[in-house]
Amino acid sequence: MRIVENSELINYKVLPFDLYTENHTKVLEAGEVLTPGKLIMLKNYTRVYTEDFKVSDFDDEKNTTNNAHKKTDKLTNFTYDSLDPSDFETVINRDSWLDIESQVKIKYFFKKILDLFKQELYDEGLYKIQTLVNILKNEVYKKTSKSTKGSRVRFMGEYELCHPLNVAIVSGLIAKKLEYAPRNVDELLLAALLHDIGKLKINMQGESPLISLNEEELKPHTVLGYKLIKETFNFSETIAKVALEHHENNDGSGYPKGISNDFIHPYSQIVNVANYYDNLAFNRTHIMVVNNKEALRAMLEVGTKRFSAEMLYTFIHMFNYDDLGDFNDMIM
């Protein structure tokens, strides 16, 4: 018995063998032209097989399939409300506008979403990340909309978890300040949460953990993220462009294409600002800062060579320039 994967079928114009379901029902005959419609139809079946299988082989495969389903169910069977914060150990920002339980649950929920992506359970991960967008709007923005301290809107701790959340939150705040329509804010939040998704692909392809890779080795994450979002997730070009362009600079010195100014999508310009700010706060740039004031000053010094003037100054004016609390002192 041999399972026939969809990735194999797309290589054939004419089907070279009969195809059967797990119940031994023939669905397509050898010699049929494999039209796009037939390929879509085949996706409705859990498995399709060639005709050369034995019942005993099928039973063995069925057991394997059932075990795989059980593993998948265990990974996917969670909701935000079902999570118990006590099951997840993490540091929190003691000065955050968010209460401790909300900080932990949001990070825990996002971690489980990332686990789905790492297992390539993309449909489940994308469904839940849309839920996360609503959580950020309903739980975070209602409590941070009056905040004048950038340090108080940040998640602190594990970079892999906190960085996309922080970039999404700050990007959304910039968009709200620019009076973007709610639909555009939602779109930007989703794009920002996924802006570094290409790094997961690099980590899955290599043996070295991301933390040991230098900036040059991580550069392909922009193109990998773009392709994943556009071709696998089937999201819009607008959302995919954020993954591709968030390291493009206003003066053309960025990557991967070296485009500049208005050639960079506005969403990407916003995420560039939020991404750099959070990397400063995490001390993942060559500029060392200890508090929000130093981070804002560093961004003003970099200025419009890197950032869109509109996005940079909108961001700067959102926060109190005298926010002097040490980032390290906020962790508990």
VEXVO-337273 format. One record per residue: x, y negated, z negated of N, C-alpha, C, O in turn. Coordinates in steps of 0.05 Angstrom, whole numbers, padded with zeros to 5 digits, always signed. Atoms other than C-alpha are relative to their C-alpha. Last residue first. Layout:
REM VEXVO-337273
XYZXYZXYZXYZ ...
REM end
This chain:
REM VEXVO-337273
+00004-00015+00024+00192-00803-00759-00012+00028+00007-00017+00044-00011 +00004-00029-00003+00221-00848-00705-00004+00013-00028+00011+00008-00047 +00028-00005-00003+00212-00923-00711-00007+00030+00000-00030+00037-00001 +00013+00003+00026+00281-00935-00740-00030+00006+00001-00043+00010-00019 -00007-00023+00016+00313-00908-00676-00014+00000-00027-00020+00021-00039 +00014-00024-00009+00277-00959-00634+00005+00024-00018-00014+00039-00023 -00019-00019-00011+00303-01017-00677-00016+00025+00009-00031+00037-00007 -00001-00026+00015+00248-01068-00687+00018+00019+00014+00016+00024+00038 -00028-00007+00008+00266-01135-00655+00002+00026-00015+00024+00034-00024 +00004-00027+00010+00203-01152-00615+00027+00012-00007+00041+00024+00010 -00013-00002+00027+00218-01226-00607-00006+00027-00013-00006+00028-00038 -00029-00001-00004+00203-01226-00532+00015+00002-00026+00039+00008-00026 -00013+00020+00017+00131-01207-00546+00030+00002+00003+00042+00023-00002 -00011-00008+00026+00104-01166-00488+00014-00023-00015+00024-00042-00002 +00019-00016+00015+00058-01176-00428+00009+00003-00029-00008+00006-00047 +00019+00017+00014+00099-01234-00400-00021+00015-00016-00037+00004-00031 -00013+00015+00021+00157-01189-00383-00019-00016-00016-00017-00018-00041 -00008-00018+00021+00113-01141-00344+00012-00015-00024+00005-00011-00047 +00025-00009+00012+00080-01194-00302+00006+00017-00024-00006+00015-00045 +00008+00022+00018+00149-01224-00292-00028+00006-00012-00033-00003-00034 -00018+00004+00023+00177-01158-00265-00011-00021-00019-00012-00016-00043 +00003-00022+00019+00117-01139-00222+00017-00005-00025+00009+00001-00047 +00027+00000+00011+00112-01207-00187-00003+00022-00021-00014+00017-00043 +00003+00022+00019+00187-01214-00178-00027+00001-00013-00030-00003-00037 +00018+00020-00011+00193-01145-00147-00005-00022-00020-00010-00016-00044 +00029-00001+00004+00250-01110-00182-00015-00021+00017-00004-00043+00023 +00011-00027+00002+00322-01091-00167-00031+00000+00002-00042+00017+00014 -00017-00018-00017+00355-01154-00142-00012+00028+00001-00012+00042+00021 +00014-00007-00025+00295-01190-00172+00018+00014+00020+00009+00021+00042 +00016+00019-00015+00323-01189-00242-00010+00011+00026-00015+00035+00030 +00001-00015-00025+00379-01145-00269-00016-00015+00021-00008-00018+00044 -00026+00003-00011+00389-01199-00322+00003+00016+00026+00016+00006+00045 -00001+00026-00012+00314-01202-00334+00028-00005+00013+00030-00019+00033 +00015-00001-00024+00314-01127-00344+00000-00027+00014+00001-00029+00038 -00015-00014-00021+00370-01131-00394-00015+00001+00026-00002-00001+00047 -00021+00017-00009+00333-01185-00433+00017+00014+00022+00025+00001+00042 +00011+00021-00017+00271-01143-00436+00021-00018+00011+00021-00026+00034 +00009-00013-00025+00310-01083-00462-00011-00020+00019-00006-00020+00043 -00024-00005-00017+00347-01126-00513-00008+00013+00026+00005+00008+00047 -00010+00026-00010+00280-01153-00539+00025+00004+00018+00027-00008+00039 +00016+00008-00023+00251-01082-00543+00010-00027+00011+00010-00031+00036 +00027+00009+00005+00305-01056-00588-00013-00011+00025-00001-00013+00046 +00010-00012+00025+00371-01019-00591-00028-00008-00006-00041+00005-00023 +00017+00018+00015+00398-01029-00520-00010+00014-00025-00010+00038-00027 +00009-00010+00026+00456-00997-00483-00017-00021-00014-00008-00044-00017 +00004+00023+00018+00463-01012-00409-00011+00010-00026-00032+00023-00026 -00027+00008+00009+00493-00954-00368-00002-00024-00019+00018-00032-00031 -00013+00016-00020+00423-00924-00365+00028-00007-00010+00035+00000-00033 -00008-00017-00022+00391-00867-00404+00010-00016+00024+00009-00007+00047 -00029+00001-00005+00388-00905-00469+00010+00020+00021+00029+00034+00016 -00010-00027+00006+00316-00881-00482+00031+00001+00002+00043+00022-00002 +00007-00005+00028+00293-00954-00486+00010+00028-00009+00015+00031-00032 -00015+00017+00018+00331-00969-00422-00005+00007-00029+00013+00010-00045 -00027-00012+00000+00300-00908-00388+00019-00017-00017+00037-00007-00030 +00000-00023+00019+00232-00934-00410+00027+00014+00000+00036+00024-00021 +00004+00008+00028+00245-01002-00379+00001+00024-00019+00015+00022-00039 -00026+00011+00010+00273-00972-00315-00002-00009-00029+00016-00004-00045 -00020-00022+00002+00212-00928-00305+00026-00011-00011+00038+00002-00028 +00006-00016+00024+00162-00984-00320+00021+00022-00004+00028+00028-00027 -00003+00016+00024+00194-01031-00270-00003+00016-00025+00013+00016-00043 -00029+00006+00002+00202-00979-00215+00006-00016-00025+00025-00010-00040 -00012-00023+00013+00130-00956-00230+00031-00003-00002+00043+00006-00022 +00008+00000+00029+00105-01025-00213+00013+00023-00015+00024+00018-00036 -00013+00023+00013+00144-01029-00148-00006-00001-00030+00011-00007-00046 -00028-00008+00004+00121-00959-00129+00016-00022-00014+00033-00017-00030 +00000-00019+00022+00049-00979-00138+00028+00008-00007+00036+00010-00031 +00004+00014+00026+00062-01041-00096-00001+00019-00023+00010+00013-00045 +00028+00001+00007+00089-00997-00038-00003-00014-00028+00014-00009-00045 +00004-00018+00022+00161-01014-00018-00029-00004-00009-00039-00026-00013 +00001-00027-00012+00165-01045+00051-00004+00021-00022-00011+00044-00016 +00027-00009-00005+00146-01110+00017-00002+00027+00014-00024+00037+00018 +00021+00019+00001+00216-01120-00012-00028+00013+00005-00035+00032-00007 -00001+00023+00018+00267-01067+00007-00027-00016+00002-00043-00012+00019 +00019+00020-00009+00279-00998+00038-00001-00023-00021+00008-00020-00043 -00012+00027+00000+00342-00960+00022-00018-00021+00011-00009-00041+00022 +00000+00012-00027+00312-00894+00044+00014-00027+00001+00020-00036+00023 -00016-00015-00020+00325-00847-00016+00003-00014+00027+00020-00007+00043 +00001-00025-00016+00345-00891-00052-00029+00011-00002-00044+00004-00020 +00009-00024+00013+00359-00961-00079+00001+00024+00019+00014+00024+00040 -00022-00016+00010+00402-01018-00054-00008+00026-00012+00009+00041-00022 -00008-00021-00019+00349-01049-00009+00022+00018-00010+00032+00035+00005 -00020+00009-00019+00345-01115-00047+00010+00021+00019+00028+00017+00034 +00010+00023-00015+00278-01100-00081+00020-00009+00021+00013-00020+00042 -00004+00026+00013+00302-01031-00103-00008-00023+00019-00007-00021+00043 -00006+00020-00020+00277-00962-00085+00001-00027-00013-00015-00034-00030 -00028+00008+00003+00281-00914-00144+00009-00018+00023+00033-00024+00026 -00003+00014+00026+00205-00908-00150+00029-00007-00007+00034-00020-00027 -00011+00027-00001+00199-00895-00075+00007-00013-00027+00016-00036-00028 -00021+00005-00020+00188-00821-00064+00014-00026-00004+00039-00027+00000 -00022-00019+00006+00149-00804-00127+00023-00005+00019+00046-00003+00010 -00012+00008+00026+00108-00867-00118+00022+00018-00007+00043+00009-00017 -00021+00020-00004+00098-00851-00044+00013-00009-00026+00036-00017-00026 -00025-00014-00006+00060-00787-00062+00023-00020+00003+00046-00015-00004 -00010-00012+00025+00004-00827-00095+00028+00013+00005+00045+00011-00012 -00004+00021+00020-00006-00872-00035+00012+00011-00026+00031+00000-00036 -00027+00011-00005+00003-00815+00015+00007-00021-00021+00030-00024-00029 -00003+00020-00021-00058-00783-00016+00029-00009+00003+00046-00005-00015 +00007+00027+00009-00058-00719-00056+00006-00020+00022+00020-00013+00042 +00019+00013-00019-00057-00651-00023-00011-00026-00010-00034-00033-00005 +00023+00011+00016-00024-00620-00085-00021-00012+00018-00044-00015+00009 +00011-00022+00017+00021-00575-00042-00024-00010-00015-00045+00004-00017 +00005-00025-00015+00037-00620+00018-00013+00022-00017-00029+00037-00007 +00014+00003-00026+00032-00691-00009-00008+00027+00012-00031+00030+00021 +00025+00014+00004+00049-00682-00083-00017-00001+00026-00041+00002+00025 +00018-00016+00018+00101-00628-00072-00027-00013-00002-00048+00000+00000 +00010-00023-00015+00132-00664-00012-00020+00017-00017-00040+00026-00007 +00018+00009-00021+00138-00730-00050-00013+00024+00015-00037+00024+00019 +00025+00008+00012+00167-00696-00111-00021-00009+00020-00044-00002+00019 +00013-00025+00008+00220-00661-00070-00027-00006-00013-00047+00008-00008 +00011-00014-00024+00237-00726-00036-00015+00025-00007-00036+00031+00004 +00020+00018-00012+00245-00764-00101-00013+00012+00024-00038+00011+00027 +00026-00003+00012+00277-00706-00138-00021-00018+00012-00045-00013+00011 +00020-00013-00017+00334-00705-00088-00028+00002-00012-00047+00009+00002 +00012+00017-00020+00370-00758-00130-00020+00014+00018-00040+00002+00026 +00029+00002+00004+00380-00712-00190-00014-00016+00023-00038-00016+00025 +00012-00027-00003+00449-00688-00171-00030-00001-00002-00044+00016+00009 -00003-00008-00028+00472-00760-00161-00013+00027+00006-00025+00030+00027 +00019+00015-00017+00444-00781-00228+00001+00008+00029-00019+00010+00042 -00005+00029-00002+00482-00727-00266-00019-00013+00020-00035+00001+00033 -00004+00009-00027+00454-00659-00285+00005-00030+00000-00008-00045-00015 -00028-00002-00007+00465-00632-00355+00006-00010+00028+00030-00012+00036 -00015+00018+00017+00398-00655-00382+00030+00000+00007+00044-00019+00001 -00001+00028-00011+00363-00624-00323+00018-00018-00016+00031-00036-00005 +00023+00017+00009+00381-00554-00345+00004-00028+00009+00026-00037+00014 -00007+00020+00020+00432-00518-00300-00025-00015-00010-00041-00022+00007 -00005-00014+00025+00413-00453-00264+00005-00020-00023+00004-00013-00046 -00028-00003+00009+00381-00485-00204+00002+00014-00026-00018+00021-00039 -00018-00010-00021+00317-00480-00164+00028+00006-00010+00042+00023+00002 +00009-00026-00007+00268-00487-00222+00019+00013+00021+00021+00038+00021 -00005-00017+00023+00305-00547-00250-00007+00029+00006+00007+00047-00003 -00029-00003+00002+00306-00581-00183+00007+00020-00022+00024+00037-00018 -00008-00017-00023+00231-00568-00174+00030+00005-00001+00040+00027+00005 +00007-00028+00007+00218-00595-00244+00008+00019+00022+00017+00041+00017 -00021-00010+00018+00257-00658-00225-00007+00029-00009+00012+00044-00013 -00021-00012-00016+00209-00668-00166+00023+00011-00017+00037+00030-00008 +00006-00028-00003+00153-00682-00215+00021+00016+00016+00024+00040+00013 -00025-00016+00002+00187-00747-00234-00005+00030+00004+00012+00046-00004 -00021+00012-00015+00131-00794-00210+00026+00016+00000+00042+00014+00018 -00013-00019-00018+00075-00747-00230+00026-00011+00013+00037+00003+00030 -00004-00025+00014+00050-00785-00291+00016+00020+00016+00030+00037+00005 -00022+00004+00019+00062-00850-00252+00005+00025-00017+00028+00032-00022 -00026+00001-00015+00020-00826-00193+00023-00003-00019+00044+00009-00015 -00005-00026-00010-00038-00807-00239+00027+00001+00014+00043+00019+00009 -00006-00017+00023-00036-00873-00276+00008+00028+00009+00027+00039-00001 -00027+00006+00008-00032-00910-00209+00008+00016-00025+00031+00026-00026 -00018-00010-00020-00094-00876-00183+00029-00004-00008+00046+00014-00005 +00001-00029+00002-00133-00890-00246+00021+00013+00018+00035+00031+00011 -00014-00006+00025-00112-00963-00244+00002+00030-00004+00023+00040-00012 -00028+00003-00006-00133-00966-00171+00017+00005-00025+00039+00016-00023 -00008-00023-00016-00202-00939-00188+00030+00000+00006+00043+00020+00007 -00002-00024+00016-00209-00989-00245+00009+00024+00016+00025+00040+00006 +00025-00013+00004-00195-01047-00197+00004+00026-00016+00025+00038-00014 +00006-00022-00019-00128-01081-00207-00028+00011-00006-00037+00011-00029 +00029-00003-00005-00131-01144-00249-00006+00019+00023-00023+00014+00040 +00003+00010-00027-00055-01158-00247-00029+00002+00010-00035-00004+00033 -00007+00029+00001-00055-01150-00322-00003-00013+00027-00010-00036+00029 +00022+00014+00013-00092-01084-00313+00005-00030-00002-00013-00046+00002 +00022+00001-00020-00039-01061-00263-00025-00014-00012-00038-00030+00002 -00007+00020-00021+00017-01080-00311-00023-00003+00020-00031-00025+00027 +00003+00026+00013-00018-01042-00368+00007-00023+00020-00006-00043+00021 +00028+00007+00001-00026-00982-00322-00005-00027-00013-00023-00042-00004 +00009+00006-00027+00047-00981-00306-00029-00008+00000-00036-00027+00014 -00010+00027-00007+00065-00987-00380-00009-00007+00028-00017-00030+00033 +00014+00020+00017+00020-00927-00397+00009-00028+00008-00008-00046+00011 +00028+00002-00008+00043-00884-00338-00014-00022-00016-00028-00039-00005 +00000+00013-00027+00117-00898-00350-00029-00004+00009-00036-00025+00020 -00006+00029+00004+00108-00882-00424-00001-00015+00026-00011-00037+00027 +00022+00013+00014+00073-00816-00409+00005-00030-00003-00013-00046+00002 +00023+00004-00019+00124-00797-00356-00024-00013-00014-00038-00029-00001 -00006+00018-00021+00181-00811-00406-00023-00003+00020-00031-00026+00026 +00006+00028+00006+00151-00779-00468+00003-00019+00024-00012-00038+00028 +00028+00005+00006+00147-00707-00447-00007-00029-00001-00027-00038+00010 +00016-00013-00021+00214-00696-00412-00030-00005-00004-00045-00008+00015 +00000+00016-00025+00247-00746-00458-00019+00011+00021-00034-00003+00033 -00010-00015-00023+00229-00710-00522-00004-00015+00026-00026-00023+00033 -00008-00028+00005+00221-00760-00579+00010+00012+00026+00029+00002+00038 -00028-00004+00006+00184-00826-00576+00005+00030-00005-00012+00044-00015 -00004-00026+00012+00118-00846-00544+00030+00004-00004+00045-00004+00013 -00018-00021-00009+00117-00921-00531-00004+00026-00015-00008+00026-00040 +00015-00016-00019+00060-00971-00539+00016+00024+00010+00006+00039+00028 +00023-00012+00013+00087-01001-00604-00017+00017+00020-00035+00031+00011 -00008-00023+00016+00156-01016-00577-00023+00015-00012-00021+00039-00018 -00004-00023-00017+00126-01060-00523+00008+00025-00016+00001+00047-00008 -00026-00012+00005+00099-01107-00576+00004+00025+00017-00011+00045+00013 -00020+00018-00012+00043-01154-00556+00028+00010-00004+00048-00003+00002 -00028-00001+00010-00011-01103-00567+00017-00020+00015+00016-00024+00039 -00006+00025+00014-00083-01125-00554+00029+00000-00009+00038-00019-00023 +00006+00023-00017-00097-01073-00500+00008-00026-00013+00013-00046+00001 -00024+00015-00007-00060-01020-00540-00006-00025+00015+00013-00041+00021 -00014+00008+00024-00118-00988-00578+00025-00017+00006+00036-00029-00012 +00019+00014+00019-00170-00984-00523+00015-00010-00025+00006-00028-00038 +00004+00028-00007-00113-00969-00475-00019-00015-00018-00016-00039-00022 -00024+00016+00003-00091-00906-00511-00006-00030+00006+00000-00047-00010 -00012-00001+00027-00154-00867-00526+00023-00020-00003+00026-00032-00024 +00020+00002+00021-00201-00880-00467+00012-00001-00028+00001-00013-00046 +00018+00024-00002-00153-00897-00412-00017-00003-00025-00020-00025-00035 -00016+00024+00003-00098-00849-00433-00017-00025+00002-00012-00044-00013 -00008+00002+00028-00150-00794-00444+00017-00026-00004+00013-00040-00024 +00022+00011+00015-00180-00806-00376+00006-00004-00029-00003-00023-00042 +00004+00027-00009-00113-00797-00342-00023-00013-00015-00021-00036-00024 -00019+00016+00014-00102-00735-00384-00002-00029+00008+00001-00047-00009 +00011+00004+00026-00165-00704-00356+00018-00018-00017+00009-00036-00031 +00021+00019-00005-00137-00714-00286-00014-00006-00027-00022-00029-00032 -00013+00026+00000-00075-00679-00312-00020-00022+00007-00016-00045-00002 -00004+00009+00028-00119-00620-00332+00014-00027+00000+00010-00043-00018 +00026+00004+00013-00146-00608-00262+00004-00013-00027-00011-00031-00034 +00011+00024-00012-00077-00617-00232-00027-00007-00012-00034-00030-00016 -00015+00023+00010-00046-00566-00279-00012-00026+00010-00014-00045-00005 +00007+00004+00028-00100-00514-00264+00013-00025-00012+00001-00040-00026 +00028+00008+00001-00092-00523-00189-00009-00005-00029-00022-00025-00034 +00004+00028-00007-00016-00523-00194-00029-00008-00003-00035-00030-00013 +00029-00001+00002-00004-00458-00231-00011-00028+00005-00021-00041-00013 +00012+00004-00026+00068-00460-00206-00030+00005+00000-00042+00013+00020 +00009-00026-00009+00093-00432-00272-00014+00000+00027-00024+00020+00037 -00024-00017-00001+00132-00496-00283-00006+00028+00009+00010+00041+00022 -00015+00007-00024+00069-00535-00265+00025+00017+00003+00032+00025+00025 +00015-00010-00023+00029-00498-00317+00015-00006+00026+00016+00012+00043 -00004-00029-00001+00083-00511-00369-00015+00013+00023-00005+00031+00036 -00026-00004-00012+00080-00585-00351+00007+00030+00002+00019+00039+00021 +00004+00005-00029+00006-00584-00367+00026+00004+00015+00026+00017+00036 +00014-00023-00011+00021-00551-00434-00006-00003+00030-00006+00016+00045 -00020-00022-00001+00072-00605-00450-00013+00025+00012+00000+00038+00029 -00017+00004-00023+00021-00658-00431+00021+00022+00002+00027+00030+00025 +00016-00005-00024-00030-00631-00480+00017-00002+00025+00016+00014+00043 +00005-00029-00001+00022-00627-00536-00015+00007+00026-00008+00026+00040 -00025-00012-00008+00044-00699-00522-00003+00030+00003+00008+00042+00022 -00005+00009-00028-00028-00724-00523+00026+00013+00009+00028+00023+00032 +00017-00014-00018-00043-00683-00586+00005-00007+00030+00005+00011+00047 -00008-00028-00002+00018-00708-00624-00017+00015+00021-00006+00030+00037 -00027-00002-00012+00006-00781-00610+00008+00029+00005+00017+00036+00026 +00003+00005-00028-00069-00774-00624+00027+00001+00014+00029+00012+00036 +00013-00023-00013-00056-00741-00691-00003-00004+00030+00002+00015+00046 -00018-00022-00003-00006-00794-00712-00012+00023+00015+00000+00035+00033 -00004-00015+00024-00051-00853-00699+00017+00025+00005+00021+00033+00028 +00014-00025+00001-00038-00895-00637+00004+00014-00027+00026+00013-00038 +00028+00007+00003-00017-00968-00644-00017+00025-00002-00040+00025-00012 +00019-00001-00023+00052-00941-00654-00028-00009-00007-00036-00007-00030 +00012+00027-00005+00097-00964-00710-00020-00001+00023-00029-00022+00030 +00015+00009+00024+00112-00894-00737-00013-00027+00003-00031-00034-00012 -00007+00028+00003+00130-00869-00667-00017-00011-00024-00041-00015-00021 +00020+00019-00008+00125-00793-00671+00011-00029-00005+00031-00032-00019 -00003+00025+00015+00172-00734-00673-00021-00020+00010-00032-00016+00032 -00012+00021-00017+00148-00666-00650+00004-00025-00017-00009-00028-00039 -00018+00017+00015+00125-00600-00678+00013-00020+00018+00025-00013+00038 -00021+00012-00017+00064-00571-00644+00017-00018-00017+00008-00038-00028 -00014-00021-00015+00016-00522-00677+00024-00010+00015+00040+00005+00026 -00019-00013+00018-00005-00573-00729+00015+00022+00013+00035+00032+00002 -00026+00014+00002-00035-00615-00673+00020+00013-00018+00044+00010-00014 -00005+00005+00028-00088-00561-00660+00027-00014-00003+00048-00002+00002 -00027-00001+00010-00110-00564-00588+00001-00007-00030-00012-00026-00039 -00006-00026+00013-00182-00547-00571+00027+00001-00013+00033+00019-00029 +00014-00001+00025-00202-00620-00557+00007+00026-00016+00004+00027-00040 -00012+00020+00019-00149-00627-00503-00013+00003-00027+00001+00002-00048 +00010+00026-00006-00171-00562-00470+00013-00019-00020+00025-00011-00040 -00001+00020+00021-00138-00494-00467-00013-00026+00010-00014-00031+00034 +00024+00002+00017-00144-00429-00430+00004-00019-00023+00007-00011-00046 +00019+00020-00009-00093-00440-00375-00023-00005-00019-00037-00025-00017 -00013+00026-00005-00031-00405-00401-00020-00022+00005-00016-00045-00003 -00012+00010+00025-00068-00347-00433+00012-00027+00004+00011-00044-00014 +00022+00009+00018-00113-00339-00372+00012-00012-00026+00002-00032-00036 +00009+00026-00010-00051-00335-00328-00021-00012-00018-00021-00036-00024 -00021+00019+00006-00021-00279-00370-00008-00028+00009-00004-00048-00006 +00001+00004+00028-00087-00241-00368+00021-00021-00008+00016-00038-00025 +00023+00017+00006-00091-00250-00293-00001-00007-00030-00007-00029-00038 -00007+00027-00009-00021-00222-00285-00022-00020-00006-00017-00042-00014 -00019+00011+00019-00040-00162-00327+00008-00029+00007+00011-00046-00010 +00015+00007+00024-00101-00151-00284+00018-00012-00021+00010-00030-00035 +00015+00025-00005-00059-00155-00221-00015-00008-00025-00016-00032-00031 -00019+00022+00000-00010-00103-00248-00014-00027+00004-00007-00047-00009 -00008+00005+00027-00067-00057-00265+00020-00023-00002+00018-00039-00021 +00022+00013+00014-00096-00066-00196+00007-00005-00029+00000-00027-00040 -00001+00029-00006-00029-00051-00165-00022-00015-00014-00018-00038-00023 -00024+00012+00013-00025+00015-00201+00001-00030+00005+00007-00045-00014 +00005+00001+00028-00097+00031-00180+00023-00012-00016+00019-00028-00034 +00018+00023+00005-00082+00013-00108-00006-00003-00030-00007-00025-00040 -00015+00024-00002-00022+00059-00107-00017-00024-00006-00009-00043-00020 -00017+00002+00024-00064+00115-00133+00017-00025+00000+00020-00038-00021 +00016+00008+00023-00116+00102-00080+00016-00003-00025+00012-00022-00040 +00012-00023+00014-00064+00105-00026-00016-00011-00023-00010-00032-00035 -00003-00003+00028-00047+00047+00021-00014+00025-00011-00034+00034+00001 -00017-00023+00007-00032+00039+00095+00004+00002-00031+00026-00001-00040 +00015-00024+00002-00091-00005+00114+00016+00024-00011+00004+00044-00019 -00001-00015-00025-00056-00071+00100-00014+00027-00005-00019+00034-00028 -00019-00021-00003-00080-00109+00039+00001+00011+00029-00019+00008+00044 +00006-00016-00023-00116-00172+00018+00023+00019+00006+00046+00013-00001 -00021-00014-00014-00115-00200-00052-00011+00011+00026-00034+00020+00027 -00023-00001+00019-00156-00249-00093+00024+00012+00013+00046+00002+00010 -00005-00026+00012-00201-00263-00033+00024-00001-00018+00044-00014-00012 +00022-00005+00019-00227-00333-00018+00003+00027-00014-00010+00033-00034 -00007+00010+00027-00160-00350+00012-00021+00005-00021-00016+00003-00044 -00015-00020+00014-00178-00304+00070+00009-00010-00028+00013+00007-00046 +00018-00020+00010-00232-00353+00093+00015+00021-00017+00005+00030-00038 +00013+00012+00022-00181-00409+00099-00019+00021-00013-00021+00023-00038 -00020+00002+00022-00138-00365+00143-00012-00012-00025-00007-00003-00047 -00003-00027+00011-00199-00347+00185+00020+00000-00023+00017+00014-00043 +00024-00007+00015-00216-00421+00195+00002+00028-00013-00007+00032-00036 -00001+00013+00026-00145-00438+00215-00024+00007-00018-00021+00010-00042 +00007+00029-00001-00151-00386+00271+00003-00012-00028+00003+00003-00048 +00001+00012+00027-00115-00319+00266-00004-00030+00002+00015-00046+00003 -00015+00025+00001-00133-00287+00333-00003-00013-00027-00026-00016-00037 +00015+00025+00002-00157-00216+00322+00018-00024-00001+00040-00023-00012 +00006+00012-00027-00114-00160+00349-00016-00025-00002-00018-00039+00018 -00024+00005-00016-00115-00118+00285-00008-00010+00028-00026+00000+00040 -00011-00022-00015-00182-00123+00251+00025-00009+00014+00028-00032+00022 -00009+00007-00026-00204-00170+00195+00013+00023+00014+00025+00040+00001 +00008+00027-00004-00244-00161+00131+00008-00011+00028-00005-00028+00039 -00015+00013-00021-00244-00086+00123-00010-00028+00004-00034-00032+00007 +00018+00011-00020-00273-00065+00056+00017-00015+00021+00033-00032+00014 -00004-00015-00025-00226-00020+00016-00019-00010+00022-00023+00005+00041 +00021-00020+00000-00251-00050-00050+00000+00017+00026-00019+00031+00031 -00006-00020+00020-00186-00087-00059-00021+00022-00002-00015+00043-00014 +00002+00010+00027-00201-00123+00006+00008+00022-00019+00014+00045-00011 +00020-00011+00017-00175-00098+00073-00001-00015-00027+00019-00027-00035 -00001+00010+00028-00136-00125+00131-00024+00009-00015-00046+00010-00005 +00026+00004+00014-00122-00088+00196+00004-00011-00028+00025-00006-00040 +00011-00023+00015-00055-00098+00229-00027-00007-00011-00035-00030-00013 -00011-00026-00009-00017-00142+00279-00010+00024-00014-00003+00047-00007 -00004-00018+00023-00062-00204+00270+00011+00027+00010-00002+00040+00026 +00018-00023-00002-00051-00251+00329+00006+00019-00022+00029+00026-00027 +00022+00011-00016-00021-00320+00320-00021+00021+00003-00045+00015+00003 +00011-00015-00022+00022-00294+00263-00022-00016+00014-00038-00030+00002 -00020-00004-00021+00068-00335+00218-00010+00015+00025+00003+00016+00045 -00002+00024-00016+00010-00361+00177+00021+00002+00022+00022-00015+00040 +00021+00001-00021-00004-00290+00155+00003-00025+00018-00003-00023+00042 -00008-00018-00022+00062-00283+00117-00020-00004+00023-00011-00004+00047 -00024+00011-00012+00049-00344+00072+00011+00017+00023+00024+00006+00041 +00007+00020-00019-00021-00318+00061+00024-00013+00014+00022-00020+00038 +00002+00027+00010+00008-00257+00028-00008-00019+00022-00002-00015+00045 -00008+00019-00021-00005-00186+00051-00006-00028-00010-00029-00036-00016 +00015+00025+00001-00004-00136-00005+00010-00018+00022+00034-00020+00027 -00016+00025-00001+00025-00070+00016-00019-00023-00001-00037-00026+00015 +00017+00024+00000+00000+00000+00000+00017-00025+00000+00038-00026-00013 
REM end
